[in-house]
Amino acid sequence: MRIALLSYRSKPHCGGQGVYVRHLSRGLAELGHHVEVLSGQPYPELDPGVDLTRLPSLDLYNDADPFRTPNWRELRDGVDLLEVGTMWTAGFPEPLTFSLRAARLLRARAHEFDVVHDNQCLGYGLLQLQRAGFPLVATVHHPITHDRRVELAAARGWRRIGVRRWYGFARMQARVARRLPRLLTVSRSSADDISRDFGVGHDQLRVVPLGVDAEVFRPPAEPRVPGRIVAMASADTPMKGVGTLLEAVAKLRTERAVELVLVAKPTPGGPTEQLIDELAIGDVVRTVHGLSDADLAALLGSAEAACVPSLYEGFSLPTVEAMACATPLVASRAGAIPEVAGADGECADLVPPGDAEALARALGGLLDSPERRQRLGEAGRRRVLARYSWKSVAAATVDCYAEAIERAGRARKGVARC
């Protein structure tokens, strides 16, 4: 098959979208398919055999210059004007504007692709492609409406108006999702949430869990660092639960020697940096970012415990990556995490989301018990090998492509008969 894989932004080393695009495209290529990734900034890192077509936005959220005002000479067309105008009015334009740019390019190259696979964009441009007869599949990792609820709960005063405006694109995503015949998602928990929040029928949804490269993410050959805890956060937002973890670490450090390595890029002066200062734990917390898969696997393998403190996860790749490294895990009983990690005590100790006391107790208990750490770590590794591989993800996705191509063919025949 000739596959166009769309991703409106694809951070290579953090955030599920970039990880998903890289590994799925590699798995599809290994199955013999031709994959071309269309992406806006930040662009993904892709494996040999996968093509990348850059669809540059105005890059208004570049880490080095966020919310920048572009020079008028940068404005190329009406889509650019829409992008900057939405940003100036406190909205987030990228899902819509990327979809319009992708639709324009794909309509001009329609003969080059058999199927289009959208990754979490759900912009109105997809409906243009649908009307043009393209076979379409879309992946929704989880409904963005959940992020909006969590941020609204944490916001106060005028900030709530800003949050509502920023997440205005969620209405578009719900409308587009209802119009697409096939949506992929990563867990039964996400499927239920998408059905409820977006008004999508369960018959439109197919669950294809994410995978992990178990040859890269594997148990360490070197001894683990005593007292080291590793956690990952793709965004400096309340939903990732980093504040809860920092409070738990502040409690733990009064009882024992601990070190938290946080794989994240906190916003300068943002909530994570502020809380580290308030809790006076800067001497036992360090942040790292931009790690390769091999470096991340080595870091996870160096820890006595991993932690996923999120208030919600549609799947949770960090959970699977930690289990693949046989690193014992403490995680929130939230979203799809119990579905991914198994029941409490099977491969991970699960705690109520947002409960710093419970998180500190669970981490302390795990650090105090070498036998329990070994048992949970080995069970996690076995679960990953049995359930989560990118090869199986790619094969299941190809089945959905075949259904989409057949469905589009039937629709074209029906139009021709009319």
C-alpha positions as CSV (number, residue, x, y, z in Angstrom):
1,M,0.0,0.0,0.0
2,R,1.0,3.6,-0.5
3,I,0.2,5.3,2.8
4,A,0.1,9.0,3.7
5,L,0.5,9.3,7.5
6,L,-0.4,12.8,8.8
7,S,0.8,14.3,12.0
8,Y,0.4,18.0,12.7
9,R,3.3,18.1,15.2
10,S,5.7,15.2,15.9
11,K,8.2,15.9,18.7
12,P,10.7,13.1,18.3
13,H,11.8,12.5,21.9
14,C,8.7,13.3,24.0
15,G,5.0,13.2,23.5
16,G,3.1,10.2,22.2
17,Q,2.5,11.6,18.7
18,G,6.2,11.7,17.5
19,V,6.8,8.3,19.1
20,Y,3.7,6.8,17.4
21,V,4.6,8.2,14.0
22,R,8.2,7.0,14.1
23,H,7.5,3.4,15.2
24,L,4.3,2.8,13.3
25,S,5.8,4.1,10.0
26,R,8.8,1.8,10.6
27,G,6.6,-1.2,11.3
28,L,4.6,-0.5,8.1
29,A,7.7,-0.1,6.0
30,E,9.0,-3.4,7.4
31,L,5.8,-5.1,6.2
32,G,6.6,-3.9,2.7
33,H,4.4,-0.8,2.5
34,H,5.5,2.6,1.2
35,V,5.0,5.3,3.9
36,E,5.2,9.0,3.5
37,V,4.8,11.1,6.7
38,L,3.4,14.6,6.3
39,S,4.2,16.7,9.3
40,G,4.3,20.2,10.6
41,Q,6.9,21.5,13.1
42,P,8.4,20.0,15.2
43,Y,9.3,17.4,12.6
44,P,9.7,13.7,13.5
45,E,12.8,11.6,13.4
46,L,12.1,8.7,11.0
47,D,13.8,5.5,10.2
48,P,15.4,4.7,6.8
49,G,12.8,3.6,4.2
50,V,10.2,6.2,5.4
51,D,9.8,9.4,3.6
52,L,9.1,12.8,5.2
53,T,7.3,15.7,3.6
54,R,7.5,18.9,5.6
55,L,4.3,21.0,5.7
56,P,5.6,24.0,7.5
57,S,3.3,26.0,9.7
58,L,4.2,29.5,10.9
59,D,5.8,27.7,13.9
60,L,4.1,30.1,16.3
61,Y,4.8,27.8,19.3
62,N,8.5,27.2,18.8
63,D,10.2,26.4,22.1
64,A,12.7,29.2,21.5
65,D,10.1,31.9,20.7
66,P,6.6,30.8,21.7
67,F,3.6,32.9,20.6
68,R,5.8,34.9,18.2
69,T,4.4,37.5,15.8
70,P,5.5,36.6,12.3
71,N,6.8,39.1,9.8
72,W,4.1,40.0,7.2
73,R,6.5,38.6,4.5
74,E,6.1,35.1,6.1
75,L,2.3,35.1,5.4
76,R,1.9,33.0,2.2
77,D,-1.9,32.5,1.9
78,G,-5.2,32.5,3.6
79,V,-4.3,29.5,5.8
80,D,-1.4,31.4,7.2
81,L,-3.7,34.4,8.0
82,L,-6.1,32.0,9.7
83,E,-3.3,30.5,11.8
84,V,-1.9,33.8,13.1
85,G,-5.4,35.3,13.6
86,T,-6.4,32.3,15.7
87,M,-3.2,32.6,17.8
88,W,-3.8,36.3,18.3
89,T,-7.3,35.6,19.6
90,A,-5.9,33.0,22.2
91,G,-6.9,29.9,20.2
92,F,-4.8,26.9,19.1
93,P,-4.9,26.8,15.3
94,E,-2.6,23.9,14.3
95,P,-5.0,21.0,14.0
96,L,-7.2,23.0,11.6
97,T,-4.5,24.7,9.6
98,F,-2.3,21.6,9.2
99,S,-5.3,19.6,8.0
100,L,-6.1,22.3,5.3
101,R,-2.5,22.3,4.1
102,A,-2.4,18.5,4.0
103,A,-5.7,18.3,2.1
104,R,-4.4,20.8,-0.5
105,L,-1.2,18.8,-1.1
106,L,-3.0,15.4,-1.1
107,R,-5.7,16.5,-3.6
108,A,-2.9,17.5,-6.0
109,R,-1.2,14.1,-5.5
110,A,-4.3,11.9,-5.2
111,H,-2.9,9.3,-7.6
112,E,0.1,8.7,-5.4
113,F,-1.6,7.3,-2.3
114,D,-4.0,4.4,-1.5
115,V,-5.0,5.5,2.0
116,V,-4.6,8.5,4.3
117,H,-4.0,7.9,8.0
118,D,-4.5,10.9,10.3
119,N,-2.8,11.0,13.7
120,Q,-4.8,13.0,16.3
121,C,-5.4,16.0,14.0
122,L,-9.1,15.6,13.2
123,G,-9.2,18.9,11.2
124,Y,-11.8,20.0,8.7
125,G,-9.3,19.3,5.9
126,L,-10.0,15.6,6.4
127,L,-13.6,16.1,5.4
128,Q,-12.4,17.7,2.2
129,L,-10.4,14.5,1.5
130,Q,-13.4,12.4,2.4
131,R,-15.5,14.2,-0.2
132,A,-12.7,13.7,-2.7
133,G,-13.0,10.0,-2.2
134,F,-9.8,9.3,-0.3
135,P,-9.9,6.1,2.0
136,L,-9.4,7.6,5.5
137,V,-8.4,6.2,8.9
138,A,-7.8,8.4,11.9
139,T,-6.1,7.6,15.3
140,V,-7.4,9.3,18.4
141,H,-5.1,8.6,21.3
142,H,-7.7,10.1,23.7
143,P,-10.3,12.9,23.4
144,I,-8.7,16.3,24.0
145,T,-11.9,17.2,25.9
146,H,-10.4,15.3,28.9
147,D,-7.3,17.6,28.9
148,R,-9.7,20.6,28.8
149,R,-11.6,19.4,31.9
150,V,-8.4,18.9,33.9
151,E,-7.0,22.3,33.0
152,L,-10.4,24.0,33.6
153,A,-10.5,22.4,37.1
154,A,-7.0,23.8,37.8
155,A,-7.7,27.3,36.4
156,R,-9.0,30.3,38.3
157,G,-10.7,33.5,37.3
158,W,-10.0,34.9,33.9
159,R,-7.6,32.0,33.2
160,R,-10.7,29.8,32.7
161,I,-11.8,31.9,29.7
162,G,-8.4,31.4,28.2
163,V,-8.5,27.7,28.7
164,R,-11.9,27.4,27.0
165,R,-10.7,29.5,24.0
166,W,-7.4,27.5,23.7
167,Y,-9.3,24.3,23.5
168,G,-11.9,25.6,21.0
169,F,-10.6,23.2,18.4
170,A,-12.1,20.3,20.4
171,R,-15.5,21.0,18.9
172,M,-14.1,20.6,15.4
173,Q,-12.4,17.4,16.4
174,A,-15.7,16.0,17.7
175,R,-17.5,17.0,14.5
176,V,-14.9,15.4,12.3
177,A,-14.6,12.2,14.3
178,R,-18.4,11.6,14.0
179,R,-18.1,11.9,10.2
180,L,-15.2,9.4,9.7
181,P,-16.2,5.7,9.3
182,R,-13.2,4.3,11.1
183,L,-11.3,5.5,14.1
184,L,-8.4,3.8,15.8
185,T,-7.7,4.2,19.5
186,V,-5.2,2.7,21.9
187,S,-7.2,1.3,24.7
188,R,-10.7,0.3,25.7
189,S,-10.7,3.1,28.2
190,S,-10.0,5.7,25.5
191,A,-12.7,4.1,23.3
192,D,-15.3,4.6,26.0
193,D,-14.1,8.2,26.5
194,I,-14.1,9.0,22.8
195,S,-17.6,7.5,22.4
196,R,-18.9,9.6,25.3
197,D,-17.1,12.9,24.7
198,F,-17.2,13.0,20.9
199,G,-20.5,11.3,20.4
200,V,-18.9,8.5,18.3
201,G,-20.5,5.1,18.0
202,H,-18.6,2.1,19.3
203,D,-18.9,0.5,15.9
204,Q,-16.7,3.2,14.4
205,L,-13.9,2.5,16.9
206,R,-11.2,-0.2,16.8
207,V,-8.7,-0.7,19.6
208,V,-5.1,-1.2,18.5
209,P,-2.7,-0.8,21.6
210,L,0.7,0.9,21.2
211,G,3.9,-1.0,21.2
212,V,7.5,-0.8,22.4
213,D,10.8,-2.0,21.0
214,A,11.7,-4.6,23.5
215,E,15.2,-5.0,22.1
216,V,16.0,-1.4,23.0
217,F,13.9,-1.2,26.2
218,R,15.2,-4.1,28.1
219,P,16.5,-5.0,31.6
220,P,19.8,-3.4,32.4
221,A,23.1,-5.2,32.6
222,E,24.5,-2.8,35.2
223,P,23.3,-2.5,38.9
224,R,20.5,0.0,39.5
225,V,21.1,3.3,41.3
226,P,19.9,3.0,44.9
227,G,17.0,5.4,45.6
228,R,16.6,6.6,42.0
229,I,13.1,7.2,40.7
230,V,12.4,8.0,37.0
231,A,9.3,9.6,35.7
232,M,8.3,11.1,32.3
233,A,6.1,14.0,31.4
234,S,5.5,15.1,27.8
235,A,3.9,18.4,28.9
236,D,4.1,20.8,31.8
237,T,0.4,20.5,32.5
238,P,-1.7,19.4,35.5
239,M,-2.9,16.3,33.7
240,K,0.6,14.7,34.0
241,G,0.5,14.7,37.8
242,V,4.0,16.0,38.2
243,G,3.0,18.2,41.1
244,T,1.7,15.2,43.0
245,L,5.0,13.3,42.4
246,L,7.0,16.3,43.6
247,E,5.0,16.5,46.8
248,A,5.5,12.7,47.3
249,V,9.3,13.1,46.7
250,A,9.4,15.9,49.3
251,K,7.8,13.5,51.8
252,L,10.2,10.7,50.9
253,R,13.4,12.7,51.2
254,T,12.7,13.3,54.9
255,E,12.9,9.6,55.5
256,R,15.5,8.3,53.0
257,A,18.0,9.2,50.3
258,V,16.1,9.5,47.1
259,E,16.7,11.0,43.6
260,L,14.1,11.9,41.1
261,V,15.1,12.1,37.4
262,L,12.2,13.7,35.5
263,V,12.3,13.3,31.7
264,A,10.6,16.5,30.8
265,K,11.3,20.1,29.6
266,P,9.5,22.2,32.2
267,T,8.3,25.6,31.2
268,P,10.8,28.2,32.4
269,G,9.3,29.7,35.6
270,G,6.3,27.4,35.1
271,P,4.4,25.2,37.6
272,T,7.0,22.5,37.8
273,E,10.0,24.8,38.4
274,Q,8.0,26.8,40.9
275,L,6.9,23.8,42.9
276,I,10.5,22.4,43.1
277,D,11.5,25.7,44.6
278,E,8.6,25.9,47.0
279,L,9.3,22.3,48.2
280,A,13.1,23.0,48.4
281,I,13.9,19.7,46.6
282,G,16.1,21.1,43.9
283,D,19.0,19.1,45.3
284,V,17.2,15.7,44.7
285,V,15.3,16.5,41.5
286,R,16.9,16.9,38.1
287,T,15.3,17.2,34.7
288,V,16.6,15.8,31.3
289,H,15.1,16.0,27.8
290,G,15.9,15.2,24.2
291,L,17.0,11.6,25.0
292,S,17.3,9.0,22.3
293,D,15.5,5.7,22.8
294,A,18.7,4.0,23.8
295,D,19.5,6.7,26.4
296,L,15.9,6.7,27.7
297,A,16.0,2.9,28.1
298,A,19.4,3.2,29.9
299,L,17.9,5.8,32.3
300,L,14.8,3.7,33.0
301,G,17.0,0.6,33.6
302,S,19.2,2.6,36.1
303,A,16.2,3.3,38.4
304,E,15.0,1.3,41.3
305,A,11.5,2.5,40.6
306,A,9.6,4.3,37.8
307,C,6.5,6.4,38.4
308,V,3.6,7.4,36.2
309,P,1.6,9.9,38.3
310,S,-0.8,11.1,35.6
311,L,-4.4,12.1,36.3
312,Y,-5.4,10.6,33.0
313,E,-3.8,8.6,30.2
314,G,-5.3,7.3,27.0
315,F,-2.6,4.5,26.9
316,S,0.7,5.5,28.5
317,L,3.8,4.6,26.6
318,P,6.0,5.4,29.7
319,T,4.2,2.6,31.5
320,V,5.1,0.1,28.8
321,E,8.6,1.4,28.4
322,A,9.3,1.1,32.1
323,M,7.8,-2.5,32.2
324,A,9.9,-3.5,29.2
325,C,13.0,-2.5,31.2
326,A,11.8,-4.6,34.1
327,T,11.7,-1.5,36.2
328,P,9.1,-1.8,39.0
329,L,6.4,0.8,38.7
330,V,4.1,2.9,40.8
331,A,1.3,4.5,38.8
332,S,-2.0,6.2,39.1
333,R,-5.1,4.2,38.9
334,A,-6.3,6.5,36.1
335,G,-7.5,6.2,32.5
336,A,-6.0,3.3,30.7
337,I,-3.1,2.7,33.0
338,P,-4.7,-0.3,34.8
339,E,-5.7,-1.7,31.4
340,V,-2.0,-1.4,30.3
341,A,-0.3,-2.5,33.5
342,G,-2.8,-5.0,34.8
343,A,-4.4,-5.2,38.2
344,D,-2.9,-3.6,41.3
345,G,0.1,-5.6,42.3
346,E,0.4,-7.6,39.1
347,C,3.1,-5.5,37.3
348,A,2.7,-2.2,39.2
349,D,1.5,-0.7,42.4
350,L,-1.5,1.5,41.6
351,V,-2.5,4.5,43.7
352,P,-5.4,7.0,43.5
353,P,-4.6,9.8,41.1
354,G,-3.6,13.1,42.7
355,D,-3.0,11.5,46.2
356,A,0.6,12.5,47.2
357,E,0.4,10.6,50.5
358,A,-0.6,7.4,48.8
359,L,2.1,7.8,46.1
360,A,4.8,8.5,48.7
361,R,3.8,5.3,50.7
362,A,3.8,3.2,47.6
363,L,7.2,4.4,46.4
364,G,8.7,4.1,49.9
365,G,7.4,0.5,50.2
366,L,8.8,-0.4,46.8
367,L,12.2,1.1,47.6
368,D,12.2,-0.8,50.9
369,S,11.5,-4.2,49.3
370,P,14.1,-5.7,46.8
371,E,12.0,-8.8,46.5
372,R,8.9,-6.9,45.5
373,R,10.8,-4.8,43.0
374,Q,12.2,-7.9,41.3
375,R,8.8,-9.6,41.2
376,L,7.0,-6.6,39.7
377,G,9.8,-5.9,37.3
378,E,9.9,-9.4,35.9
379,A,6.1,-9.6,35.6
380,G,6.1,-6.3,33.7
381,R,8.7,-7.5,31.2
382,R,6.7,-10.7,30.6
383,R,3.5,-8.6,30.0
384,V,5.2,-6.4,27.4
385,L,6.7,-9.3,25.5
386,A,3.2,-11.0,25.4
387,R,1.1,-8.0,24.5
388,Y,2.9,-4.9,23.1
389,S,5.0,-4.9,19.9
390,W,5.1,-2.4,17.1
391,K,5.0,-5.3,14.6
392,S,1.6,-6.3,15.8
393,V,0.5,-2.6,15.9
394,A,1.5,-2.2,12.2
395,A,-0.2,-5.4,11.1
396,A,-3.5,-4.5,12.8
397,T,-3.4,-1.0,11.3
398,V,-2.9,-2.4,7.9
399,D,-6.1,-4.5,8.4
400,C,-7.9,-1.2,9.0
401,Y,-6.4,0.4,5.9
402,A,-7.7,-2.5,3.8
403,E,-11.2,-2.0,5.2
404,A,-11.0,1.7,4.4
405,I,-9.9,1.1,0.9
406,E,-12.7,-1.5,0.3
407,R,-15.3,0.9,1.8
408,A,-14.2,3.8,-0.4
409,G,-14.3,1.5,-3.4
410,R,-17.9,0.5,-2.7
411,A,-18.8,4.2,-2.3
412,R,-17.3,5.1,-5.6
413,K,-19.2,2.3,-7.3
414,G,-22.4,3.4,-5.7
415,V,-21.9,7.0,-7.0
416,A,-21.1,5.7,-10.5
417,R,-24.3,3.6,-10.6
418,C,-26.3,6.7,-9.6
